[in-house]
Amino acid sequence: MSELTVTVVDHPLAAERLRVLRDANTPNGRFRHALDELGMMLVYEATRNIATVDAEVMTPLGPALGRHIRTQPLLVPILRAGIGLLNPAFSLLPDASAGFVGLARDEETFAPKPYVNKLPERLDDLPCIILDPMLATGGSLEHTCRLLLERGAPEPLTVVCVLAAPEGIERMRASGIGMHIVTASIDSHLNEHMFIVPGLGDAGDRQFGPY
């Protein structure tokens, strides 16, 4: 079974943005702004061990050894909420490409219902970073991971999420998929409607409105 690791970004600036996101009185525009800022911190941490190669550059005073990313990753936001993490990811990885997976939640079974799959046919040797603000049951994330693995994406996959529920983490651990999850918080539990508690509500609605 492949390894699952979890990193919780415990930083005062991340905690401050998370407080704004949790606040039910935060308007949509301020929510998006805080998500953008927190997303950049999470992506920064998620790429800490990204593969690099040495490259010499010439400064005004002489040569210096630097590094650049060996292979630009594929960013995969899970629609629609994951769109809010795409801009901060592109801010740090401007040469990355993006694929899209759209999943709606069946409100009776809570299972993911696919409606968009815009991914390359082959992903061999291409690192993938999945962007999904809420890791709740893990159904959407597992579905997306398996789509990527079927196309040859290498493990471990990287997952960036604002909040994670213990139930979702355990589902991903049981899936046997190698991944590194980076989050700002592991919350208490899922309620009867499969929302994260205390959470921040519906991340899509908080960004774009309940439509």
N, C-alpha and C positions, 0 to 999 in steps of 0.2 A: 504494500500500500504506500502511495506517495505521501510525502509529508505536507502538512498544513501548518503554517505559522501565522501568528497574528501580532501586529504592532499597533499599540494604542499611542497616538501622538499626544503626549502629556506636556503641553506647552501653554504658558499663560495666554499667548496671543490666540492660539487655537481655542482655548477654553472660553475666551471672551467672545469670539465669533459664534461658537456653539451656543452660548447663552442667548445671543440675539436670535439665532435660528429657532431655539426652543420656545421663545416668548410668543404666546398666542396673539399679542398685540402688535407684533412686527408686521408692517405692511409688505406687500409683495415686492416692491422695488428694493426696500432695505433688505429683505430676505435674500433676493438674488445677489445683492452686493456682498452680503456676509458669506453666502455660499461660494461666491467667486473667490473671496479672500481665503476662506478656510480650505477650499479645494486646492488652491496653489500650495498651501502648507502640506496637505496630504500627499499631493503628487510629488512634491519635493522629497518627502520622506520615502515614498514608494519607489523612487528611482535611485535611492542611495547606492545600491549595488548593481546598477545597470552597467553592462560591459562597455569598456572604453579602450581606445588605442592611443598610444603616444603620438604626438605630432609636434614638430619643432616650429616655432614662429619667430619672426624677427621683430623685436621691439625697437624703439628709437635708439636704444643703447646697446643692442646686441641680441644674440639668439637666446631663446628661452624654451624650455620643454613644457608643452601643454598636453592636454588630452581632449579627444572628442569622442562622442558616442559611436560605438562600432556599428550598430544597426538601429536605425530609427524605429521605434515601436509602432504597432497598430493600436490606436485608441478606439475602444469599443464602448460607447455609452449605451446603456439600456434605456430605451425610450419609454415614457417621455422625460421622467425626472432626471435621468443621467445627462441630458443636454446641459444642465446647469454646471456640470463638472468639466465639460469639454473645453470651454474657453480658458479656464485656468490651466488645463493640461497643455493646450496649444501655446499658451504664454511661455511655458517652460520648455516645450518641445515643438518649436515652430515648424520643424521639418518632418514631423510625424505625419502619418496618414490616419484615416479614420474609417471604421466600418460601423454599421448600425444594426442593432437588434431591437425590434419593437415587441413588447409583451404587455397585454392587458390582463388584469386580474379578474378571474371568474369569482363573483361575489358570493356564490353559493359554495363552491368547492375550494376557493382560494388558490386554485391551480393557475399557472400562467397560460395565457392564450396567445400564441404567436401571430403577429400581423405584419412584421417587417423583418427581412433578412437581407441586408446589404453587406455581405462579406466577400473577400476574395475567395476564389475557388481553392487555392492552396496557400497555406501559412507556414510552410516548412521553414524552420530557423528564424521565424519572425516573432520577436517578443511581443506579447499582447498585454495591454493594460485595460481592464474592464472598469467602467465608471458607473456606479450605481449608488445613489445617496443612502438607500436604506437596505440593509441586509436583514430581512425579517424572517420569513419561513425558509428562505434559501432556494425556493422553487425557480424563480427567475434567473438567479445566478447559476444554479446547476445547469439549467437548460442552455444558457449562453456558453458556459464553459464547455459543455459537450459539443456544441456547434463548432467551437474553435478547435477542439481536439480532433474532431472528425476531419478537419481540413489540415491537420498536421501541425498545429501550433505547439510549440515546445512547453513543457512544464519546467518549473512552476509558473503558472499564470499569476499575474499581479492584479489585485482587486483593490480599488479605492472606494471607500464608502464613508459617509459621515457618521452613521450609527449602525451598530450591529446588535442583534438579539442573540442570546446564548443558544436558542433553538436553531437559528440559522447557521451559526458557526458549527454546531454539532452535526447538522445535516451535511455540511460541506466536508467535515472531517470524515463522516461515514461514507461519503461518495468515493473516497479514495483518490480524488483529483489533487495533484500537487498544486498548491497555491500559497501566495503570501497576501494576507488581508491587512490593509492599512486603514485604520478608522480613528475617529476622534473620541469614541466612547463605546463601551459594551454596556448596554442598558439592562434593565431588570428582567423583562420577560415580554412575551406576546399576550395580548388580551384575547377575548373570545372572538374578536373580529380580525385577528392576526395582525394587529398594529403594534408597533414597538412602544413599550411603556417604560419610562415617561415619554420618550420619543420627542417628536416635533410635529406630529400630524402627518398628513399626506404631502410628501415632498413635491409632487407634481402640482397639486392644488396650491400649495404655498408659493410656488414660483409663478404659475401661469393662470390661476383661477380654476374654479371647479367646473370645467367644461369638458 
